[in-house]
Amino acid sequence: MMYLIIKEIKLSNTSIFTVASFTNDFDKANDMLQGHNLIESSDSVVYSIVKYEQPQIQKEVAWKI
């Protein structure tokens, strides 16, 4: 499981999203989020945490006829 710190830049008609940073540790992700929020001075920029889990790939399919 991975935690992504997402940076959202709010524009007049849309928003731009980028991954600002990432980690596997939830506590570290919270610390990183607080750091980004302390440094950022613009009201049009918002940071948030997203939990990302890699999708599981099904290798075999059971067919019933």
N, C-alpha and C positions, 0 to 999 in steps of 0.2 A: 504494500500500500504506500502511496506517495501523496504528499500534501503540496499543492501548488499555491503560490502566492500570485494572484491575478491582479494586474494593474489595469484599471478601467479609466480611460480618458473620455470624459463626456464632452461631446461637441454639440452644436445647435440641433442637428437632425439625426445624429447617430452617436455611437460610442465605438472606441477602438479598445480591444482587449489584447494584452500581452502577458506572457508568463515572466514575472519579475524575478522569482526565485523558486526553489523547491527543496524538499527534504523528506526523509522517511520518518522523522521524529515529530510527533504532534506538538510537544512542548517547545521545541526549537522553531517550529512553524509559527506558533503564537508569538514567540519572541521576535522573529523576523517581521511578522505583520506589524507589531507595535513599533519596531524600528522604522519601517517604511512610513507608517502614519506619522511618526514624530518628525521625520525629515521632510516629508512632503508639505509644502505650504499652499499649494493651489487647491481651491475648492472644487475644481473640475476634475480632479484626480482622486480615485477611490481604490483602495486595496482590499482584497478579500481572500479567504482561504477556501480552496476546493479540494475535497478528498478524491483522489484518483485511484481507481483499482483497475489493473490491466484486465481486459476481457478474457474470459476463459474460452479456449478454442476446443470445440467438440471434434474429436478425430475420427470417431466412428458413428455411423448412423444405423440404427436398427430399422430395418424395413419389414413391414407386415403386409403380406399379400392375402 
